[in-house]
Amino acid sequence: MADTLFRTVLQVSDLDKAAEFYSKLLDDEGRRIPRGSRHYFDCGPVILALVDMKAGGEQAKPIPDYIYFAVGDLQAVHDRARALDSLSRDDVHGAAAGEIVKRPWDELSFYVEDPRGNGLCFVDEKTLFTGK
């Protein structure tokens, strides 16, 4: 058995704005961490950590690839992403990334871009492709 992934970090330049965006998108307030400039969201066994890079005098950088979320109500998350005007305008294998589409690997999903340019993908939990 592999080691357990417990936290992934997104660098942000305005912790309050980022926490507000993710609170609305994930429909969860998360929690501010008193030590340091962090805001945590519990996403199953993995914590999504927003880290304010300005606090350390650094520039926030977007991640190079997507973070994938398995969700029970894909349409509800899509509606929240649309309200936040964060649906991806890209193309994934010939289909609109921001639309709920059955992908070639049989996942039903859509893609989002947060205000910092981080890519997120939301997948219907009943259609997850895990390689098994």
C-alpha positions in Angstrom: 0.0 0.0 0.0 1.3 3.5 -0.9 1.8 6.2 1.6 -1.2 8.5 2.2 -1.5 11.9 0.6 -2.9 14.2 3.3 -2.5 17.8 2.0 -2.1 19.6 -1.3 -1.3 23.3 -1.5 -2.5 26.1 -3.7 -0.5 29.3 -3.5 -2.6 32.5 -3.3 -1.9 36.2 -3.2 -5.0 37.3 -1.3 -6.1 34.7 1.3 -9.4 36.3 2.1 -10.5 36.4 -1.6 -9.2 32.9 -2.3 -11.0 31.5 0.8 -14.2 33.3 -0.3 -14.0 31.8 -3.8 -13.3 28.3 -2.6 -15.9 28.5 0.2 -18.5 29.3 -2.5 -17.2 26.7 -5.0 -16.9 23.9 -2.5 -20.0 24.9 -0.5 -17.8 24.7 2.7 -16.4 27.5 4.8 -13.2 25.7 5.5 -11.2 26.9 8.4 -8.5 29.6 8.9 -5.4 28.3 10.5 -4.2 30.6 13.3 -0.5 30.0 12.7 0.6 31.2 9.3 -1.4 32.5 6.4 -3.4 29.4 5.6 -7.0 28.4 5.0 -7.8 24.7 5.0 -10.7 22.7 3.3 -11.2 19.1 4.3 -11.7 17.2 1.0 -12.1 13.6 2.2 -8.8 12.4 3.6 -6.9 15.2 1.8 -6.7 18.8 3.0 -6.8 21.5 0.3 -4.6 24.2 1.8 -4.6 27.8 0.5 -1.3 29.5 1.4 -0.9 33.2 1.2 2.5 33.7 -0.4 2.5 37.5 0.3 3.0 36.8 4.0 6.4 35.3 3.2 7.2 38.0 0.6 6.9 35.6 -2.3 4.8 35.6 -5.5 2.0 33.1 -5.8 2.4 30.6 -8.7 -0.4 28.5 -10.2 0.0 24.7 -10.2 1.1 23.1 -13.5 -1.8 20.7 -13.8 -5.3 19.9 -12.5 -6.5 18.9 -9.0 -9.4 16.4 -9.3 -12.4 16.3 -7.0 -14.9 13.4 -6.8 -18.3 14.8 -6.1 -21.8 13.4 -5.4 -23.8 16.2 -7.1 -21.9 17.3 -10.2 -24.6 19.6 -11.4 -24.7 21.5 -8.1 -20.9 22.1 -8.3 -21.2 23.1 -11.9 -24.0 25.6 -11.0 -21.7 27.2 -8.3 -18.8 27.3 -10.7 -20.9 29.0 -13.4 -22.1 31.6 -10.8 -18.5 32.3 -10.0 -17.7 32.6 -13.7 -14.9 30.1 -13.3 -15.8 27.4 -15.9 -12.9 26.6 -18.1 -13.0 28.0 -21.6 -10.5 25.4 -22.8 -11.1 22.3 -24.9 -10.5 18.7 -23.6 -10.3 16.0 -26.3 -12.6 18.0 -28.6 -15.2 18.9 -26.0 -15.8 22.1 -24.0 -13.9 21.7 -20.7 -16.4 23.8 -18.8 -19.4 21.7 -19.8 -20.4 18.5 -18.1 -19.3 15.9 -20.6 -18.6 12.1 -20.6 -14.8 12.1 -21.3 -13.1 9.4 -23.5 -12.0 7.6 -20.3 -15.7 7.4 -19.3 -15.7 10.0 -16.5 -18.5 12.5 -16.4 -16.7 15.8 -15.5 -16.1 19.5 -16.1 -13.1 21.8 -15.6 -12.7 25.1 -13.6 -10.0 27.7 -13.5 -9.7 29.6 -10.2 -8.9 33.4 -10.1 -5.1 32.6 -9.8 -5.1 30.2 -12.8 -5.2 27.0 -10.9 -6.9 24.2 -12.8 -9.6 22.1 -11.1 -11.6 19.2 -12.4 -14.9 17.9 -10.8 -15.9 14.3 -11.6 -19.1 12.5 -10.8 -18.1 10.1 -8.1 -20.0 7.3 -9.8 -17.8 7.5 -12.9 -14.3 7.7 -11.5 -11.5 6.2 -13.6 -8.8 4.9 -11.2 -6.9 2.7 -13.6 -8.3 -0.5 -12.1 
